[in-house]
Amino acid sequence: MKRNGVMSVDDTFLVHYGDHFDQIAHLVDPTTGNYVWAHDLVNLHYSDDDTDYPVRFQLWKPTAVDALEQGLMAVGIPLKNSKQALKTDAPHKWRNYLQGVWRRHQHQPEVAALYQSKLIIAEHLLQEWVTAHPDLKLPVAFDNWYTQPGFCRYLDKTLRLPYVGTLANNDHVLLKSGSQRLDQFAEHLKQEHLAAMKRGGSPTFKPITIRYKGDKECYSSYCATHRIQSFGRQRLVINHREADLSDGPVFFISNRLIWQSPGITRIRRHRWPVEVYHEEGKAEGLDQYQVRDFQAIERHIALVAVVYSLLRAAQHDPALQHKLQRQLKLDLEGSVAFWRRATQAQSLWSLALFISAGLAQGQSLRAIMTPLLRALCAA
């Protein structure tokens, strides 16, 4: 890991057909809006300009309704009598009600221990990582779903880590004139910028350039410290990809009030590799398990993560690159899946050379292959 590396938190659905898997849940797929049977995998991912790889993971478990009800009552949290009929009439509404009660009281340690939300899982993954690497205070980047006040406070006050989160259009900035939606605030800044450019004044959005994975990326960026509703004082960055601000703005916040927009934008950009891992990991079998036992599922995911990490490391091995290019005569710029196929092709080529050498020495094909087949059967 490098000092300029970035940790990112995200989750993804591992979709299956049928409910015959331990801890599987009927969840709403955010991409389609439809209910699917899936496990929800929370990942902690590392990225720098040279490489990236998964660091830690945990599968989310659905609420154990009876245990949650009993736990809330045991610690003295009252449950409304008017909601009791939902247990039999509308079990999903009863579950939602209990989860709402849990969320309102989760600041109490004994309540928080009753259920692990994705945010709590993310906190635990980061706590484990900080404990293992106390000298590395790497920033943490995450999308809008994880940009929650409690999670941000945990990173800032408990773990003392810098973070870059993502806000939505309907989040509010607190100005001297009052509260204003971020999309309205961004539009006001845009008009202010365009007017300044016409009269030759100082621009509100300044051009910035960042380096990401060896490439340069340009943005038009606004950066200032503001009070954000529910978050307190934050460094707010509003970015456009187009110089004329014709595209939609994106909103980032950070707890480091002296940071500037290039650094905040670079850190947020390094959240993208976890999305790539989810996509390419699934291409490599991340969600293709058929085992039903929860522990076996976790082992399958761990093995895929290890293979993915090895392939990412292989992409930065000069000796292996030279060998593959010399033998296969391929351009080795490609995805993890491409590198898997390239290393498989190289192994096939090595086997062919081994057989060719044996035949050239007068050995029969049976004599060459018998020890190999025996070794494979023994394995």
N, C-alpha and C positions, 0 to 999 in steps of 0.2 A: 504494500500500500504506500502511496505517495502522500506527502503533506498537502498537495493541492487536489487530492482526490475528494470525491463527493459520495455520501451515502444517500440512498433514496429508498422510500417506503411505498409499496403499492400492493394491490391484491388482484387476483384473477380467478375466474370460475374454471373449474375442471368439470366439464359437463359430461353426464352419463345418461343412459336411457334406462329408467327403472330405479327403484328405491332400495335395491337389495345390497347396499353398501353401508358399512358402519358410518354413522354421523353425517350421512348425506341429507341435504335439505332441499325443499322446493323454493327456489329463489327467483327473483325477477332479473332476467338478463338485461343489463343496462343498454346493450347495443340493439336489442330487438323489442324490449318491453314485454316479452313473453316469459312465462314461468318455465323453468327448467330444473331438472334434478342435477345438483352439482355440489361439489366440495368447493369451499372458498379458501384459496391459498394466499397467505400474507407473506410477502418477501421483503427482506432487507438486502439491497443490492449495492455493490461498490462500482464506481466508474472514475477513470481518469482519461487523459488524452490518448493513452496507449492501449488500454484494455478495460474490461469490466467483467464482473462475475457475481453470482449470487453468494451471499455471505451467511445468512441465516433464514429460516422459514418456519412457519407454524400454520397448521390447518385450523381454521375457525370451526368451532363446534356449535350447533344450534342450541337454543335455550332448552334446558331440561325444565319444563314448565312446573311440574310438581315440586321439584327440588327448589326452584326459585321462589315459589309461593311459600313453602315451608320456611325457607331461609329468611325471607322478608318478615314473616310473622315472628320468627325466633328472635330477631334483633329489634322488634318493637315497631316495625313500619306498618301503619294501619292500612288495610285494604277496604275499599268501599263495599258495603253490603249490596248496593244497587248493581254492582258488577258481577256478583257471584253467579247469576244465571247464565253468563257468557260461557262458563265452563262447559255446559252441555249444549247450549243453543248456538254458540259461535266460538268454537275453541281458538280460531286464529285471532279473533278480537280479544279474547282473554289473554292470549300470549302477548299481543301488542300492548295491552293494558299493563301487564306485569313488567314488561320491558320498559315502559314509560315510567313506572314507579321506580324501577331500578335506576334509570338514568338520572332521575331527580335526586336520588340519594347516594349516588355512586361515590361522592366525596368521602363517605364514611368507609373506612377500610373493610369493616365486616360485611358491608353491602357490596363493595367492589369485588370481594372475593367470591361472590355467588355466581358470577357470570363473566366470561372473558369476551368482550366486544373486540372488533378488529382494531380499534384504537388502543385498547389495553394490550392486545397482543403486540402491536407495533412498539408500544412503550417497553414491554418486556424484552423484545428482540434488541432494541437499542440499549437497554440497560445491560444486557448480557455482553453486547459488543463493547460498551464503554468499560465494563469490568475487565474484559480481556485485553483492551488496548487503552489503558488510562492516559497515556501520553499523546494519543492522537485525538485531537478535538476537531474532527472533520465536520463540515456542514452537512445538514440533512435537508433534502429537497423532497417535496411531495405535492400532489395535485389538490384540487379544491375539496374533494371528499375528506381528506385527512387534515385540511386546514381548519381545525376546530380550536376554539379558545383554550380548552382544557389541555389538549395535546400540545399546543404551542407553549403553554405555561410550563408543562412538564419538561419539555426540551430545554427551556430557558432557565427555569429556577432549580429543577432537580438535577438534570444531567449537565446543565451549563454548556449546552451545545448551540452553535449558531444554526439557524434554519432559514430556508427560503420556501414559503408557502405560496399558494395560489388562491386568489379571490375571484368571486363571480361578479357579473354585472350588477346584481341586486344587493351586493354588500354595500355598507354605508361608510363614508368618510365623514368625520365630525369637523366641520369648519366653523369659523367665527360666526358665520351667517346662519349656522344650523346644520342639521344632518342632510346629507345628499347622497343619492345613489352613485356608485362608481361610474356607471355608464354615462350618467348625466354630467358628472364631474369631468370625465375624459372628453366629452363633447365640448364642454366649456373651454377646456385647455386647448383643444384642437382649433376652435374658432379664434382663440387668443393667439395661437401660434400662426395661423394663416394670415391674420390681420397684421401681425408683427413682420412677417416675411414680405408682405406687400409694401410696407412703408420702410423696409430696410432695418427693422429693429432687431432686438435680441430674440432668438427663437425659444419657444417654450419646450419643444422637443429637440433634443440635440442628437446629432449622429454619433453612434458608438460602433465599435468593431470588437468582436470577441473571437477567440480561437477555440474551436471545438473539434476534437479528433483530427487535428492537422489542417482543418479548413478554416477560412475566415468567414464570419457571418456579420452582416450589417443590420442595424436597427435604428429607428428614431425613438428616443427614450426621454421620458420625464422621470425625475427622481427627487424626492423630498421626504422629510419626516412629517407624518400626520398622525392624528388620532383616528384609529379605525374602530368602529363600533364593536364592542365585546372583546377586542384585542388590545386596546390601549395604544400607546405610542409605538409606531412601527415605521420602518423605512419602506416607503411605497414607490414602486417602479411601475410605470405604464409604458408598454412597448408597442410599436407598430413595425411591421416588416417593410412597409412601403414608405419611401421618403416623403410622399405627398399625403401620408396618413389616410389613404383611401381604404385601407383594410381595417378590420375590427381590432380594437385594443385588447391586450392581455394585461392582467394585473398580478403583480407579485408583491409579497411583503417579507420583511426580514427583521429579526430582533437586533441586528447589528446596525445601530443608527448612524454610524460613520461610514458605512459601506457605500460605494457608488454603483451606478447602474451597470457598468460593464461586469463587475465582479458578481453582482446578484444575478444578472442574466446568464452568465457563464455557469454558475452553480445550478440554476434552474434548468438549463439546457441539458445538464448531466442526469436529469431524471429520466430522459428518454430511453437509455439503454435497458431499464427494467422492463419497459414495454416490448422492446426487441427480444429480451430473454423470454418473456411470456409467449410471444409468437413463435420464435425459433425453438424454444423448449418444447412446445406442443408438437412442432414438426418432428422433434426427436423423441416423442413418446411421453411427455410430461403428464398428459391426461389420458393415456392409452392403457392404463392398468385395468386388469380384470380381477385382481384379488379383492376380497370383500372385507378382510380384517383391517381395522384402522391402523394398527402398527405396521402391517405389511404395506399399506398405501404410503405411509410416511417413508418407509425404506425405499420404495420405488422412486418417490420424488427426490430423495437424497441422492440416489444413484444417478438419476438424470442430471441433477445439479452438478455432481462431480464430473460427469462426462462433458457437460457443457463447459465447465471451467477448464478442463484439460484441453478441449478444442480451442478455447479462447487463448490459452497459454501457447498452444502449438502455432497459432497465427503469428506469434512474436518470437519464434525460435529460428534464428538465422540459419543454423545448420540444417534443420528440417526443411525450411523453405528452399534452400539451395538444392537439397537432395530431391525434393519433389519436382522442382522446376527442371532439374537436369534429367530426371527419369521420365516424367510425364509430359514435359514441354507444355505446361499450362500457365496461364495468367492466374496467380493465386490470390487475386483480389475477390473476396466473396464472403458469404455468410458462414455461420457455424456449420450449417447443413452441408454447404459446399466443401468445407474442410473435412468433414466426416467422410464424404464420398471420395475426396482426394486421397486421404490416408488409406481408405479401403482399396482404392485403385493401386496405390503404391505397394500395399501388402500383396495384392494379386500379382503385380509385376515382379516383386521379389520372389514369390513362389515360382513364377514362370522361369526366372533366371536360375533358380535352384534346380528345377527339373531339367532345364536345358543343359546345365553344367554336368549333371549326373548322366544324362544320355550321351553327352560328348565323351565321357570317360568310359563308356561301354556298359553302364549299368542298365538293367531293365527298368521299365516304368514301375513294375510291381515292387522291385527292390527299393526304389526311391520312395514310393508312397507308403509302403507298409509301416515303417516307423512313425511317420506322420499320423496315419490313421489310428494307430495304437495309442499315440499320445493324446489325440483328440478324444478317443473313446474313454481313456482313463480319466481325462479331465471332466 
